[in-house]
Amino acid sequence: MTCPDCKAHARVIETRQRKDGSTARRYECANLHRFSTSEKPKAQRGDK
């Protein structure tokens, strides 16, 4: 993943599972900018 501020390579520094099933990740780039993402699982075909 790249940093939204400076476009440098970013690495995951923390991952947490939330109660709603989503995943929160904290990233840090080579220039020490930090940012977060939230990932929610997508239902697959046949799932209800």
trRosetta pair geometry for C-beta under 8 A, 3 or more apart (Angstrom, degrees):
i j d omega theta_ij theta_ji phi_ij phi_ji
1 9 7.8 106 75 -158 46 55
1 10 5.0 -49 92 63 92 105
1 27 6.2 -80 87 -120 134 156
1 37 7.9 -114 -140 -25 162 145
2 7 5.1 0 171 -155 127 52
2 8 6.8 151 -155 72 78 22
2 9 6.4 -54 -105 -97 65 36
2 10 6.3 124 -149 3 15 98
2 29 7.7 43 -170 -109 47 122
3 6 5.0 8 92 50 131 75
3 7 6.1 -87 64 -30 80 10
3 8 4.9 14 15 50 124 73
3 9 7.7 12 -15 63 90 9
3 10 4.9 127 -63 -54 75 116
3 27 7.6 -167 -95 123 72 123
3 29 3.6 -19 -62 -64 131 151
3 31 7.0 -93 17 41 174 106
3 33 5.1 94 -155 70 134 128
3 35 6.9 139 -142 8 71 128
4 35 6.1 90 21 -77 109 172
5 29 7.5 -149 52 21 102 151
5 31 7.7 -121 92 79 117 130
5 33 4.7 -149 40 -142 140 166
5 35 7.7 175 -15 -45 101 128
6 29 6.4 167 56 118 109 158
6 31 5.1 13 49 32 162 151
6 33 6.2 158 8 -4 109 143
8 29 4.4 109 82 177 106 121
8 30 4.5 -112 161 37 137 101
8 31 5.3 133 16 -5 155 101
8 33 7.8 131 46 29 113 112
9 29 6.6 145 85 -144 36 81
9 30 6.0 54 58 -25 79 111
10 27 4.2 48 156 167 125 122
10 28 6.3 167 -154 82 87 22
10 29 4.2 -54 -89 -82 84 74
10 30 7.8 -119 -85 -13 48 65
10 33 7.8 -69 -99 78 116 91
10 35 7.4 -37 -143 43 161 102
11 27 6.6 157 77 -151 27 78
11 28 6.3 -25 59 61 77 75
11 29 7.9 139 10 -101 64 32
12 15 6.1 15 175 -51 129 100
12 25 5.4 -58 -130 -167 106 115
12 26 7.2 101 -160 74 61 51
12 27 5.9 -49 -96 -97 44 72
13 26 5.1 -58 64 101 93 98
13 27 6.6 136 6 -129 88 20
13 28 4.9 43 -32 -2 133 110
13 34 7.7 -53 29 -127 141 105
14 25 7.0 162 87 -154 57 48
14 26 4.1 22 49 37 100 115
15 23 6.4 -10 -167 -175 95 107
15 24 7.3 157 -155 84 45 53
15 25 5.2 -9 -104 -104 76 81
15 26 7.8 -139 -63 23 40 71
16 23 7.2 157 81 -158 44 59
16 24 4.8 -11 61 59 96 100
16 25 7.9 -176 23 -76 65 39
17 21 7.8 -26 -171 -143 92 25
17 22 7.9 156 -157 87 53 38
17 23 5.9 -33 -103 -104 57 73
18 21 7.0 -33 79 38 82 21
18 22 4.8 -1 45 64 123 82
18 23 7.1 -158 6 -85 87 21
18 24 6.0 80 -43 -17 109 104
18 38 8.0 6 -10 -145 143 102
20 40 7.8 -33 118 -120 108 103
21 40 7.1 69 99 -146 91 74
21 41 6.0 -70 147 18 114 113
22 38 5.6 18 160 180 134 93
22 39 6.1 162 -166 81 81 45
22 40 4.4 -39 -104 -92 102 72
22 41 7.5 -148 -98 -3 52 70
23 38 7.3 158 80 -159 46 48
23 39 4.5 -14 59 60 96 102
23 40 7.9 -172 21 -73 67 32
24 36 6.4 -9 -172 -170 92 114
24 37 7.4 168 -152 86 48 48
24 38 5.4 -17 -101 -105 72 74
24 39 7.8 -171 -74 21 27 73
25 36 6.7 157 83 -154 49 63
25 37 5.1 -4 57 55 98 92
25 38 8.0 -176 21 -81 70 30
25 39 7.0 31 -4 -6 109 111
26 34 6.5 -2 -176 -170 97 106
26 35 7.7 166 -152 89 57 30
26 36 5.4 -30 -99 -98 62 82
27 34 6.7 162 84 -151 53 56
27 35 5.5 -16 59 64 102 75
27 36 7.2 174 14 -90 80 30
27 37 7.2 40 -15 -5 116 99
28 32 6.5 -12 -171 -136 103 40
28 33 7.2 162 -151 79 55 41
28 34 5.1 -21 -97 -96 77 80
29 32 7.0 -68 71 4 70 14
29 33 4.9 7 34 50 114 90
29 34 7.9 -152 9 -74 74 35
43 47 4.4 -145 -167 83 94 127
43 48 8.0 97 -161 -70 138 6
44 47 5.1 89 57 -9 66 120
